[in-house]
């Protein structure tokens, strides 16, 4: 290209295409500023996040690695049952892991059914859900009650509750925690029995009659089900004898849960704001290319 053509390229007046760049650029800058201003974590959250150690795969025990692998093998567009059997006493140990698992499953379009065998487990379920929606970047519009998840309520009776869920699941799951029918809930579509779930996972800070609920569920179930358990540090010894026999995966105690949280990342999901930002950039790049091409053609003429 000659020097004269180059001068013509940059000397030409601002075209309509160039002027149209101003509005999307300004809107994009304003949008990103407002978005990060509203959702920027506070200083305490940032401080706490820096205190959580990052582990390499070499530091993870084979048992935890195997558990993470089988969770990652949960097929997309399936259903998972999660037993939430902890309360405020385990909030800081189990809730972040449960919220992260919820986000991971939501990203894979896996529907979730919750059951609680302790009364405080119902509140713990919804607190973890709120945490997943607010901090996990899945959004309320992408994760909706009845469609993507449901809560089947409180199963009363310790070991009897496990027996009821294992053998009378259809009757137990007939209504949700709000006493509404589950027959038309998409989150319960094609779920008639416990074996219809691709996996059953327990988050627990207690045992029932001395036995973990998920172990009793496995014992009472007439059909094989894939099972994984998360528990607090103080009851790890109650789960260890059943690992590998009644449990396909087991993650117990703060260190193992930290390993899990650092391996199940949340960055794969693209939010609506990310999509808007991405398409805005593509739009601007196209306008720049068309404008430059148009100026080049006019310079040749």
Phi and psi restraints in degrees (value plus and minus 20) as a CYANA .aco file:
   2 UNK   PHI     -92.7   -52.7
   2 UNK   PSI     143.5   183.5
   3 UNK   PHI     -81.9   -41.9
   3 UNK   PSI     -55.2   -15.2
   4 UNK   PHI     -84.7   -44.7
   4 UNK   PSI     -61.9   -21.9
   5 UNK   PHI     -86.2   -46.2
   5 UNK   PSI     -57.7   -17.7
   6 UNK   PHI     -83.5   -43.5
   6 UNK   PSI     -62.5   -22.5
   7 UNK   PHI     -84.3   -44.3
   7 UNK   PSI     -58.6   -18.6
   8 UNK   PHI     -84.4   -44.4
   8 UNK   PSI     -54.2   -14.2
   9 UNK   PHI     -84.0   -44.0
   9 UNK   PSI     -60.4   -20.4
  10 UNK   PHI    -116.9   -76.9
  10 UNK   PSI     -31.8     8.2
  11 UNK   PHI    -108.3   -68.3
  11 UNK   PSI     -40.3    -0.3
  12 UNK   PHI     -84.6   -44.6
  12 UNK   PSI     132.7   172.7
  13 UNK   PHI     -87.3   -47.3
  13 UNK   PSI     140.8   180.8
  14 UNK   PHI     -86.2   -46.2
  14 UNK   PSI     105.0   145.0
  15 UNK   PHI    -106.6   -66.6
  15 UNK   PSI     153.3   193.3
  16 UNK   PHI     -80.3   -40.3
  16 UNK   PSI     -59.3   -19.3
  17 UNK   PHI     -82.4   -42.4
  17 UNK   PSI     -60.6   -20.6
  18 UNK   PHI     -86.8   -46.8
  18 UNK   PSI     -59.4   -19.4
  19 UNK   PHI     -86.4   -46.4
  19 UNK   PSI     -51.1   -11.1
  20 UNK   PHI     -89.5   -49.5
  20 UNK   PSI     -32.3     7.7
  21 UNK   PHI     -92.1   -52.1
  21 UNK   PSI     -48.7    -8.7
  22 UNK   PHI     -82.4   -42.4
  22 UNK   PSI     -68.3   -28.3
  23 UNK   PHI     -83.0   -43.0
  23 UNK   PSI     -72.5   -32.5
  24 UNK   PHI     -82.4   -42.4
  24 UNK   PSI     -53.8   -13.8
  25 UNK   PHI     -85.4   -45.4
  25 UNK   PSI     -65.7   -25.7
  26 UNK   PHI     -83.8   -43.8
  26 UNK   PSI     -63.3   -23.3
  27 UNK   PHI     -83.6   -43.6
  27 UNK   PSI     -60.6   -20.6
  28 UNK   PHI     -83.2   -43.2
  28 UNK   PSI     -66.0   -26.0
  29 UNK   PHI     -82.6   -42.6
  29 UNK   PSI     -64.6   -24.6
  30 UNK   PHI     -83.1   -43.1
  30 UNK   PSI     -63.7   -23.7
  31 UNK   PHI     -83.1   -43.1
  31 UNK   PSI     -67.6   -27.6
  32 UNK   PHI     -84.9   -44.9
  32 UNK   PSI     -56.4   -16.4
  33 UNK   PHI     -83.4   -43.4
  33 UNK   PSI     -68.4   -28.4
  34 UNK   PHI     -83.7   -43.7
  34 UNK   PSI     -60.1   -20.1
  35 UNK   PHI     -82.1   -42.1
  35 UNK   PSI     -69.9   -29.9
  36 UNK   PHI     -92.5   -52.5
  36 UNK   PSI     -47.9    -7.9
  37 UNK   PHI     -87.4   -47.4
  37 UNK   PSI     -61.1   -21.1
  38 UNK   PHI     -92.7   -52.7
  38 UNK   PSI     -62.6   -22.6
  39 UNK   PHI    -121.5   -81.5
  39 UNK   PSI     -14.6    25.4
  40 UNK   PHI     -83.8   -43.8
  40 UNK   PSI     108.7   148.7
  41 UNK   PHI     -86.2   -46.2
  41 UNK   PSI     130.9   170.9
  42 UNK   PHI     -94.9   -54.9
  42 UNK   PSI     151.7   191.7
  43 UNK   PHI     -82.4   -42.4
  43 UNK   PSI     -56.5   -16.5
  44 UNK   PHI     -86.9   -46.9
  44 UNK   PSI     -59.8   -19.8
  45 UNK   PHI     -83.8   -43.8
  45 UNK   PSI     -63.7   -23.7
  46 UNK   PHI     -82.6   -42.6
  46 UNK   PSI     -61.7   -21.7
  47 UNK   PHI     -82.2   -42.2
  47 UNK   PSI     -65.5   -25.5
  48 UNK   PHI     -85.6   -45.6
  48 UNK   PSI     -57.9   -17.9
  49 UNK   PHI     -85.8   -45.8
  49 UNK   PSI     -50.9   -10.9
  50 UNK   PHI     -94.1   -54.1
  50 UNK   PSI     -40.1    -0.1
  51 UNK   PHI    -103.2   -63.2
  51 UNK   PSI     -31.2     8.8
  52 UNK   PHI    -103.4   -63.4
  52 UNK   PSI     100.1   140.1
  53 UNK   PHI     -92.1   -52.1
  53 UNK   PSI     127.2   167.2
  54 UNK   PHI    -118.1   -78.1
  54 UNK   PSI     111.6   151.6
  55 UNK   PHI    -131.3   -91.3
  55 UNK   PSI     121.6   161.6
  56 UNK   PHI    -103.1   -63.1
  56 UNK   PSI     144.4   184.4
  57 UNK   PHI     -83.1   -43.1
  57 UNK   PSI     -46.6    -6.6
  58 UNK   PHI     -88.1   -48.1
  58 UNK   PSI     -42.7    -2.7
  59 UNK   PHI    -104.5   -64.5
  59 UNK   PSI     -34.0     6.0
  60 UNK   PHI    -103.1   -63.1
  60 UNK   PSI     114.5   154.5
  61 UNK   PHI     -87.7   -47.7
  61 UNK   PSI     131.2   171.2
  62 UNK   PHI     -76.4   -36.4
  62 UNK   PSI     -54.4   -14.4
  63 UNK   PHI     -84.8   -44.8
  63 UNK   PSI     -65.8   -25.8
  64 UNK   PHI     -88.5   -48.5
  64 UNK   PSI     -61.3   -21.3
  65 UNK   PHI     -80.4   -40.4
  65 UNK   PSI     -61.6   -21.6
  66 UNK   PHI     -83.5   -43.5
  66 UNK   PSI     -61.8   -21.8
  67 UNK   PHI     -82.8   -42.8
  67 UNK   PSI     -62.8   -22.8
  68 UNK   PHI     -83.5   -43.5
  68 UNK   PSI     -59.7   -19.7
  69 UNK   PHI     -81.9   -41.9
  69 UNK   PSI     -64.3   -24.3
  70 UNK   PHI     -91.7   -51.7
  70 UNK   PSI     -48.6    -8.6
  71 UNK   PHI     -89.7   -49.7
  71 UNK   PSI     -58.9   -18.9
  72 UNK   PHI     -89.2   -49.2
  72 UNK   PSI     -38.3     1.7
  73 UNK   PHI    -106.2   -66.2
  73 UNK   PSI     -22.7    17.3
  74 UNK   PHI     -79.4   -39.4
  74 UNK   PSI     102.6   142.6
  75 UNK   PHI     -84.5   -44.5
  75 UNK   PSI     128.7   168.7
  76 UNK   PHI     -86.7   -46.7
  76 UNK   PSI     135.5   175.5
  77 UNK   PHI      40.4    80.4
  77 UNK   PSI      11.1    51.1
  78 UNK   PHI    -133.7   -93.7
  78 UNK   PSI    -187.1  -147.1
  79 UNK   PHI    -145.5  -105.5
  79 UNK   PSI     124.1   164.1
  80 UNK   PHI    -149.8  -109.8
  80 UNK   PSI     121.0   161.0
  81 UNK   PHI    -125.3   -85.3
  81 UNK   PSI     109.1   149.1
  82 UNK   PHI    -139.9   -99.9
  82 UNK   PSI     101.9   141.9
  83 UNK   PHI    -109.9   -69.9
  83 UNK   PSI      97.9   137.9
  84 UNK   PHI    -126.8   -86.8
  84 UNK   PSI      79.8   119.8
  85 UNK   PHI    -139.8   -99.8
  85 UNK   PSI      31.2    71.2
  86 UNK   PHI    -164.1  -124.1
  86 UNK   PSI     141.1   181.1
  87 UNK   PHI    -146.3  -106.3
  87 UNK   PSI    -174.0  -134.0
  88 UNK   PHI     -78.9   -38.9
  88 UNK   PSI     -46.6    -6.6
  89 UNK   PHI     -84.3   -44.3
  89 UNK   PSI     -41.5    -1.5
  90 UNK   PHI    -137.8   -97.8
  90 UNK   PSI      -5.0    35.0
  91 UNK   PHI     -74.5   -34.5
  91 UNK   PSI     -66.7   -26.7
  92 UNK   PHI    -102.3   -62.3
  92 UNK   PSI     -31.1     8.9
  93 UNK   PHI    -117.9   -77.9
  93 UNK   PSI     -61.1   -21.1
  94 UNK   PHI    -124.8   -84.8
  94 UNK   PSI     -51.5   -11.5
  95 UNK   PHI     -80.3   -40.3
  95 UNK   PSI     -64.3   -24.3
  96 UNK   PHI     -81.0   -41.0
  96 UNK   PSI     -58.3   -18.3
  97 UNK   PHI     -88.1   -48.1
  97 UNK   PSI     -60.6   -20.6
  98 UNK   PHI     -85.0   -45.0
  98 UNK   PSI     -63.1   -23.1
  99 UNK   PHI     -81.8   -41.8
  99 UNK   PSI     -59.9   -19.9
 100 UNK   PHI     -88.2   -48.2
 100 UNK   PSI     -59.1   -19.1
 101 UNK   PHI     -84.9   -44.9
 101 UNK   PSI     -62.0   -22.0
 102 UNK   PHI     -77.8   -37.8
 102 UNK   PSI     -65.7   -25.7
 103 UNK   PHI     -82.0   -42.0
 103 UNK   PSI     -64.3   -24.3
 104 UNK   PHI     -81.0   -41.0
 104 UNK   PSI     -64.7   -24.7
 105 UNK   PHI     -86.9   -46.9
 105 UNK   PSI     -59.2   -19.2
 106 UNK   PHI     -82.9   -42.9
 106 UNK   PSI     -57.7   -17.7
 107 UNK   PHI     -83.9   -43.9
 107 UNK   PSI     -48.2    -8.2
 108 UNK   PHI    -117.3   -77.3
 108 UNK   PSI      -9.0    31.0
 109 UNK   PHI      38.1    78.1
 109 UNK   PSI      19.0    59.0
 110 UNK   PHI    -115.6   -75.6
 110 UNK   PSI     103.3   143.3
 111 UNK   PHI     -96.8   -56.8
 111 UNK   PSI     125.8   165.8
 112 UNK   PHI    -142.3  -102.3
 112 UNK   PSI     112.4   152.4
 113 UNK   PHI    -131.7   -91.7
 113 UNK   PSI     113.7   153.7
 114 UNK   PHI    -128.7   -88.7
 114 UNK   PSI     124.0   164.0
 115 UNK   PHI    -155.9  -115.9
 115 UNK   PSI     121.3   161.3
 116 UNK   PHI    -141.9  -101.9
 116 UNK   PSI     113.7   153.7
 117 UNK   PHI    -126.4   -86.4
 117 UNK   PSI     -14.9    25.1
 118 UNK   PHI    -151.0  -111.0
 118 UNK   PSI     119.0   159.0
 119 UNK   PHI     -75.4   -35.4
 119 UNK   PSI     -58.3   -18.3
 120 UNK   PHI     -90.5   -50.5
 120 UNK   PSI     -34.5     5.5
 121 UNK   PHI     -86.0   -46.0
 121 UNK   PSI     -46.4    -6.4
 122 UNK   PHI     -85.8   -45.8
 122 UNK   PSI     -68.6   -28.6
 123 UNK   PHI     -83.0   -43.0
 123 UNK   PSI     -60.6   -20.6
 124 UNK   PHI     -80.5   -40.5
 124 UNK   PSI     -56.9   -16.9
 125 UNK   PHI     -80.9   -40.9
 125 UNK   PSI     -69.2   -29.2
 126 UNK   PHI     -94.1   -54.1
 126 UNK   PSI     -49.9    -9.9
 127 UNK   PHI     -86.1   -46.1
 127 UNK   PSI     -61.9   -21.9
 128 UNK   PHI     -85.5   -45.5
 128 UNK   PSI     -57.3   -17.3
 129 UNK   PHI     -83.1   -43.1
 129 UNK   PSI     -65.2   -25.2
 130 UNK   PHI     -81.1   -41.1
 130 UNK   PSI     -61.0   -21.0
 131 UNK   PHI     -83.3   -43.3
 131 UNK   PSI     -61.4   -21.4
 132 UNK   PHI     -84.2   -44.2
 132 UNK   PSI     -61.4   -21.4
 133 UNK   PHI     -90.5   -50.5
 133 UNK   PSI     -62.8   -22.8
 134 UNK   PHI     -97.6   -57.6
 134 UNK   PSI     -62.0   -22.0
 135 UNK   PHI    -126.6   -86.6
 135 UNK   PSI     -37.5     2.5
 136 UNK   PHI    -108.7   -68.7
 136 UNK   PSI     -24.2    15.8
 137 UNK   PHI      47.4    87.4
 137 UNK   PSI      13.6    53.6
 138 UNK   PHI    -120.8   -80.8
 138 UNK   PSI     -43.2    -3.2
 139 UNK   PHI      58.7    98.7
 139 UNK   PSI     121.8   161.8
 140 UNK   PHI     -83.6   -43.6
 140 UNK   PSI     -52.2   -12.2
 141 UNK   PHI     -93.7   -53.7
 141 UNK   PSI     -36.9     3.1
 142 UNK   PHI    -122.6   -82.6
 142 UNK   PSI     -28.0    12.0
 143 UNK   PHI    -160.6  -120.6
 143 UNK   PSI      76.0   116.0
 144 UNK   PHI    -137.4   -97.4
 144 UNK   PSI     117.8   157.8
 145 UNK   PHI     -81.7   -41.7
 145 UNK   PSI     122.1   162.1
 146 UNK   PHI      62.8   102.8
 146 UNK   PSI     -55.7   -15.7
 147 UNK   PHI    -112.3   -72.3
 147 UNK   PSI     -70.2   -30.2
 148 UNK   PHI    -123.8   -83.8
 148 UNK   PSI     -42.9    -2.9
 149 UNK   PHI    -174.8  -134.8
 149 UNK   PSI     140.4   180.4
 150 UNK   PHI    -171.2  -131.2
 150 UNK   PSI     141.5   181.5
 151 UNK   PHI    -141.7  -101.7
 151 UNK   PSI     101.3   141.3
 152 UNK   PHI    -107.0   -67.0
 152 UNK   PSI     -18.1    21.9
 153 UNK   PHI      79.5   119.5
 153 UNK   PSI    -184.6  -144.6
 154 UNK   PHI    -120.1   -80.1
 154 UNK   PSI      99.1   139.1
 155 UNK   PHI    -112.7   -72.7
 155 UNK   PSI      94.4   134.4
 156 UNK   PHI    -110.1   -70.1
 156 UNK   PSI     120.6   160.6
 157 UNK   PHI      97.1   137.1
 157 UNK   PSI       2.2    42.2
 158 UNK   PHI      31.5    71.5
 158 UNK   PSI    -138.9   -98.9
 159 UNK   PHI     -83.6   -43.6
 159 UNK   PSI     -51.6   -11.6
 160 UNK   PHI     -82.6   -42.6
 160 UNK   PSI     -55.5   -15.5
 161 UNK   PHI     -83.1   -43.1
 161 UNK   PSI     -61.2   -21.2
 162 UNK   PHI     -83.3   -43.3
 162 UNK   PSI     -60.7   -20.7
 163 UNK   PHI     -83.8   -43.8
 163 UNK   PSI     -63.0   -23.0
 164 UNK   PHI     -83.8   -43.8
 164 UNK   PSI     -65.1   -25.1
 165 UNK   PHI     -84.5   -44.5
 165 UNK   PSI     -58.4   -18.4
 166 UNK   PHI     -93.5   -53.5
 166 UNK   PSI     -56.9   -16.9
 167 UNK   PHI    -128.1   -88.1
 167 UNK   PSI     -43.2    -3.2
 168 UNK   PHI    -144.3  -104.3
 168 UNK   PSI      23.0    63.0
 169 UNK   PHI     -82.8   -42.8
 169 UNK   PSI     -60.9   -20.9
 170 UNK   PHI     -79.8   -39.8
 170 UNK   PSI     -62.1   -22.1
 171 UNK   PHI     -89.6   -49.6
 171 UNK   PSI     -62.4   -22.4
 172 UNK   PHI     -84.6   -44.6
 172 UNK   PSI     -59.9   -19.9
 173 UNK   PHI    -107.6   -67.6
 173 UNK   PSI      -8.9    31.1
 174 UNK   PHI     -85.2   -45.2
 174 UNK   PSI     -52.0   -12.0
 175 UNK   PHI    -151.3  -111.3
 175 UNK   PSI     134.8   174.8
 176 UNK   PHI    -112.8   -72.8
 176 UNK   PSI    -193.0  -153.0
 177 UNK   PHI     -84.7   -44.7
 177 UNK   PSI     -40.5    -0.5
 178 UNK   PHI    -115.2   -75.2
 178 UNK   PSI      -8.1    31.9
 179 UNK   PHI      45.9    85.9
 179 UNK   PSI       4.7    44.7
 180 UNK   PHI    -118.4   -78.4
 180 UNK   PSI     127.8   167.8
 181 UNK   PHI     -84.9   -44.9
 181 UNK   PSI     120.7   160.7
 182 UNK   PHI    -117.9   -77.9
 182 UNK   PSI     -19.3    20.7
 183 UNK   PHI     -82.4   -42.4
 183 UNK   PSI     -52.5   -12.5
 184 UNK   PHI    -125.0   -85.0
 184 UNK   PSI      -9.2    30.8
 185 UNK   PHI    -102.2   -62.2
 185 UNK   PSI     107.2   147.2
 186 UNK   PHI     -83.5   -43.5
 186 UNK   PSI     -48.1    -8.1
 187 UNK   PHI     -86.9   -46.9
 187 UNK   PSI     -38.1     1.9
 188 UNK   PHI    -132.8   -92.8
 188 UNK   PSI      -3.9    36.1
 189 UNK   PHI     -84.0   -44.0
 189 UNK   PSI     109.1   149.1
 190 UNK   PHI      44.3    84.3
 190 UNK   PSI       2.0    42.0
 191 UNK   PHI    -125.9   -85.9
 191 UNK   PSI      84.6   124.6
 192 UNK   PHI    -134.4   -94.4
 192 UNK   PSI     -38.2     1.8
 193 UNK   PHI    -167.6  -127.6
 193 UNK   PSI     143.6   183.6
 194 UNK   PHI     -78.8   -38.8
 194 UNK   PSI     -54.2   -14.2
 195 UNK   PHI     -91.5   -51.5
 195 UNK   PSI     -29.3    10.7
 196 UNK   PHI     -96.7   -56.7
 196 UNK   PSI     -32.5     7.5
 197 UNK   PHI    -102.7   -62.7
 197 UNK   PSI     121.1   161.1
 198 UNK   PHI     -93.0   -53.0
 198 UNK   PSI     -42.5    -2.5
 199 UNK   PHI    -182.1  -142.1
 199 UNK   PSI     129.5   169.5
 200 UNK   PHI    -135.4   -95.4
 200 UNK   PSI     108.6   148.6
 201 UNK   PHI    -147.2  -107.2
 201 UNK   PSI     115.9   155.9
 202 UNK   PHI    -134.3   -94.3
 202 UNK   PSI     118.6   158.6
 203 UNK   PHI    -137.5   -97.5
 203 UNK   PSI      95.4   135.4
 204 UNK   PHI    -162.1  -122.1
 204 UNK   PSI     128.7   168.7
 205 UNK   PHI    -142.7  -102.7
 205 UNK   PSI      -6.6    33.4
 206 UNK   PHI    -176.4  -136.4
 206 UNK   PSI     143.5   183.5
 207 UNK   PHI    -129.3   -89.3
 207 UNK   PSI     148.3   188.3
 208 UNK   PHI    -142.7  -102.7
 208 UNK   PSI      94.7   134.7
 209 UNK   PHI      35.6    75.6
 209 UNK   PSI      15.6    55.6
 210 UNK   PHI      62.7   102.7
 210 UNK   PSI     -20.0    20.0
 211 UNK   PHI    -145.0  -105.0
 211 UNK   PSI     117.3   157.3
 212 UNK   PHI     -79.4   -39.4
 212 UNK   PSI     120.4   160.4
 213 UNK   PHI     -78.7   -38.7
 213 UNK   PSI     -60.2   -20.2
 214 UNK   PHI     -89.6   -49.6
 214 UNK   PSI     -48.7    -8.7
 215 UNK   PHI     -89.3   -49.3
 215 UNK   PSI     -65.2   -25.2
 216 UNK   PHI     -82.6   -42.6
 216 UNK   PSI     -59.0   -19.0
 217 UNK   PHI     -81.3   -41.3
 217 UNK   PSI     -63.5   -23.5
 218 UNK   PHI     -85.2   -45.2
 218 UNK   PSI     -60.1   -20.1
 219 UNK   PHI     -85.3   -45.3
 219 UNK   PSI     -60.8   -20.8
 220 UNK   PHI    -102.5   -62.5
 220 UNK   PSI     -40.3    -0.3
 221 UNK   PHI     -91.4   -51.4
 221 UNK   PSI     113.4   153.4
 222 UNK   PHI    -100.6   -60.6
 222 UNK   PSI     -35.6     4.4
 223 UNK   PHI    -140.3  -100.3
 223 UNK   PSI     127.5   167.5
 224 UNK   PHI     -87.5   -47.5
 224 UNK   PSI     118.7   158.7
 225 UNK   PHI    -152.7  -112.7
 225 UNK   PSI     126.4   166.4
 226 UNK   PHI    -101.1   -61.1
 226 UNK   PSI     112.2   152.2
 227 UNK   PHI    -154.2  -114.2
 227 UNK   PSI     120.3   160.3
 228 UNK   PHI    -159.7  -119.7
 228 UNK   PSI     129.7   169.7
 229 UNK   PHI    -153.7  -113.7
 229 UNK   PSI     122.1   162.1
 230 UNK   PHI    -139.6   -99.6
 230 UNK   PSI     112.4   152.4
 231 UNK   PHI    -162.3  -122.3
 231 UNK   PSI     144.0   184.0
 232 UNK   PHI     -95.5   -55.5
 232 UNK   PSI     143.8   183.8
 233 UNK   PHI     -78.6   -38.6
 233 UNK   PSI     -59.7   -19.7
 234 UNK   PHI     -89.1   -49.1
 234 UNK   PSI     -41.6    -1.6
 235 UNK   PHI    -132.9   -92.9
 235 UNK   PSI      -4.8    35.2
 236 UNK   PHI     -73.7   -33.7
 236 UNK   PSI     -64.2   -24.2
 237 UNK   PHI     -78.7   -38.7
 237 UNK   PSI     -47.0    -7.0
 238 UNK   PHI     -92.5   -52.5
 238 UNK   PSI     -42.3    -2.3
 239 UNK   PHI    -115.2   -75.2
 239 UNK   PSI     -51.4   -11.4
 240 UNK   PHI     -73.2   -33.2
 240 UNK   PSI     -64.1   -24.1
 241 UNK   PHI     -81.4   -41.4
 241 UNK   PSI     -40.9    -0.9
 242 UNK   PHI    -119.3   -79.3
 242 UNK   PSI     -26.8    13.2
 243 UNK   PHI     -88.6   -48.6
 243 UNK   PSI     109.0   149.0
 244 UNK   PHI      70.6   110.6
 244 UNK   PSI     -38.3     1.7
 245 UNK   PHI    -126.1   -86.1
 245 UNK   PSI     -75.8   -35.8
 246 UNK   PHI    -125.2   -85.2
 246 UNK   PSI     -29.3    10.7
 247 UNK   PHI    -142.2  -102.2
 247 UNK   PSI     114.0   154.0
 248 UNK   PHI    -105.1   -65.1
 248 UNK   PSI     -45.1    -5.1
 249 UNK   PHI    -168.1  -128.1
 249 UNK   PSI     125.4   165.4
 250 UNK   PHI    -165.5  -125.5
 250 UNK   PSI     105.2   145.2
 251 UNK   PHI    -148.7  -108.7
 251 UNK   PSI      88.2   128.2
 252 UNK   PHI    -149.5  -109.5
 252 UNK   PSI     117.9   157.9
 253 UNK   PHI      72.8   112.8
 253 UNK   PSI     138.4   178.4
 254 UNK   PHI     -80.1   -40.1
 254 UNK   PSI     -64.0   -24.0
 255 UNK   PHI     -83.9   -43.9
 255 UNK   PSI     -65.8   -25.8
 256 UNK   PHI     -84.3   -44.3
 256 UNK   PSI     -59.3   -19.3
 257 UNK   PHI     -86.2   -46.2
 257 UNK   PSI     -56.2   -16.2
 258 UNK   PHI     -83.3   -43.3
 258 UNK   PSI     -60.2   -20.2
 259 UNK   PHI     -79.4   -39.4
 259 UNK   PSI     -65.7   -25.7
 260 UNK   PHI     -80.2   -40.2
 260 UNK   PSI     -68.3   -28.3
 261 UNK   PHI     -81.8   -41.8
 261 UNK   PSI     -53.5   -13.5
 262 UNK   PHI    -103.5   -63.5
 262 UNK   PSI     -29.0    11.0
 263 UNK   PHI    -121.3   -81.3
 263 UNK   PSI     -47.9    -7.9
 264 UNK   PHI    -113.9   -73.9
 264 UNK   PSI      72.2   112.2
 265 UNK   PHI    -103.9   -63.9
 265 UNK   PSI     138.6   178.6
 266 UNK   PHI    -129.4   -89.4
 266 UNK   PSI     -15.2    24.8
 267 UNK   PHI    -102.5   -62.5
 267 UNK   PSI     -26.0    14.0
 268 UNK   PHI     -94.7   -54.7
 268 UNK   PSI     -43.2    -3.2
 269 UNK   PHI     -99.0   -59.0
 269 UNK   PSI     116.4   156.4
 270 UNK   PHI    -127.2   -87.2
 270 UNK   PSI      92.9   132.9
 271 UNK   PHI     -95.2   -55.2
 271 UNK   PSI     152.6   192.6
 272 UNK   PHI     -83.3   -43.3
 272 UNK   PSI     -58.5   -18.5
 273 UNK   PHI     -85.0   -45.0
 273 UNK   PSI     -56.7   -16.7
 274 UNK   PHI     -84.0   -44.0
 274 UNK   PSI     -60.3   -20.3
 275 UNK   PHI     -84.1   -44.1
 275 UNK   PSI     -63.3   -23.3
 276 UNK   PHI     -81.4   -41.4
 276 UNK   PSI     -64.7   -24.7
 277 UNK   PHI     -82.8   -42.8
 277 UNK   PSI     -63.6   -23.6
 278 UNK   PHI     -83.4   -43.4
 278 UNK   PSI     -67.3   -27.3
 279 UNK   PHI     -89.6   -49.6
 279 UNK   PSI     -49.9    -9.9
 280 UNK   PHI     -83.7   -43.7
 280 UNK   PSI     -63.1   -23.1
 281 UNK   PHI     -84.3   -44.3
 281 UNK   PSI     -62.7   -22.7
 282 UNK   PHI     -81.4   -41.4
 282 UNK   PSI     -62.3   -22.3
 283 UNK   PHI     -81.0   -41.0
 283 UNK   PSI     -65.4   -25.4
 284 UNK   PHI     -84.2   -44.2
 284 UNK   PSI     -63.3   -23.3
 285 UNK   PHI     -82.3   -42.3
 285 UNK   PSI     -59.1   -19.1
 286 UNK   PHI     -84.3   -44.3
 286 UNK   PSI     -62.6   -22.6
 287 UNK   PHI     -83.8   -43.8
 287 UNK   PSI     -61.0   -21.0
 288 UNK   PHI     -82.0   -42.0
 288 UNK   PSI     -64.2   -24.2
 289 UNK   PHI     -84.0   -44.0
 289 UNK   PSI     -65.6   -25.6
 290 UNK   PHI     -84.3   -44.3
 290 UNK   PSI     -61.9   -21.9
 291 UNK   PHI     -83.5   -43.5
 291 UNK   PSI     -64.0   -24.0
 292 UNK   PHI     -84.9   -44.9
 292 UNK   PSI     -61.1   -21.1
 293 UNK   PHI     -84.2   -44.2
 293 UNK   PSI     -61.9   -21.9
 294 UNK   PHI     -83.6   -43.6
 294 UNK   PSI     -62.4   -22.4
 295 UNK   PHI     -85.9   -45.9
 295 UNK   PSI     -56.9   -16.9
 296 UNK   PHI     -85.0   -45.0
 296 UNK   PSI     -62.6   -22.6
 297 UNK   PHI     -84.3   -44.3
 297 UNK   PSI     -62.9   -22.9
 298 UNK   PHI     -84.7   -44.7
 298 UNK   PSI     -55.0   -15.0
 299 UNK   PHI     -85.9   -45.9
 299 UNK   PSI     -57.2   -17.2
 300 UNK   PHI     -87.4   -47.4
 300 UNK   PSI     -54.5   -14.5
